[in-house]
C-alpha cells in the first residue's frame, strides 16, 4: 500500500461549484499534514496546513480524520484560477527526529467557464 | 529572499553521460530535500539532509545516483551514468526543521531529458 494515496482525477467542475478531494495515508503515527498546489510546469507551493481541529482559509477548508486516516480539501465557489493539481503531503514518523515529507501523486482539478 | 535556486533549469544529455544538478537553499534553512517528479510516479523523495548531513537516502533509485551537501548553502545531485528512464523534473526544496508544520519551499526544478 502506498504511503499517501489520492484520486488522480481529473475533476472537471463548472465555475462556482463546490468540489472536495480526499487523501488517505497508511502510517497512523503520521504527525502533520498539508495540501500543496502545483500549477502546470511549476513547482509545488503550500496551499494550507491541515490541523487536527480542521481549518479554513477563505474558500478553502481542510479537515483531518485520524481514525480513518484521511485528510480532505473542500473548495467552495470554484474559480477558473483554481485549476491546478492538488498534492496531499504527510509527515510520517522518523527515527532521526527530523521531518520528512511524503507527497501523494496529486488530484487534477479543471474549473470550466 | 531569492528563494531556492536550482541550476540548470533544463538539461538534455545522452545516455551514459554524467549529469550534475545544483541547488542553493534559502539562507537560514537547515534542511534540504531532493525530489524527482514524473507523470507515472508523481513526486518522489530521493534524499534529504539536515544540517548538511544525509538523513534518509532510501528513495535514491540506485548506485548511479549520489547527492552531497558540502556546506549549508549548496547541494548537488549527480547521476552517473545517466539513462533514458532518469528523464524527469528534479526539484530541490528547503525548510527549517524543528517544528511539525514548517512549510517546504521548492525551487523551480531542473527538467532533465536523457536521450
Interface residues (C-beta under 8 A of the other chain):
Chain A: X31 X32 X34 X42 X43 X44 X45 X46 X49 X51 X87 X91 X94 X96 X98 X99 X100 X101 X102 X103 X104 X105 X106
Chain B: X31 X33 X35 X41 X42 X43 X44 X45 X48 X50 X55 X56 X91 X93 X97 X100 X101 X102 X103 X104 X106 X107 X108 X109
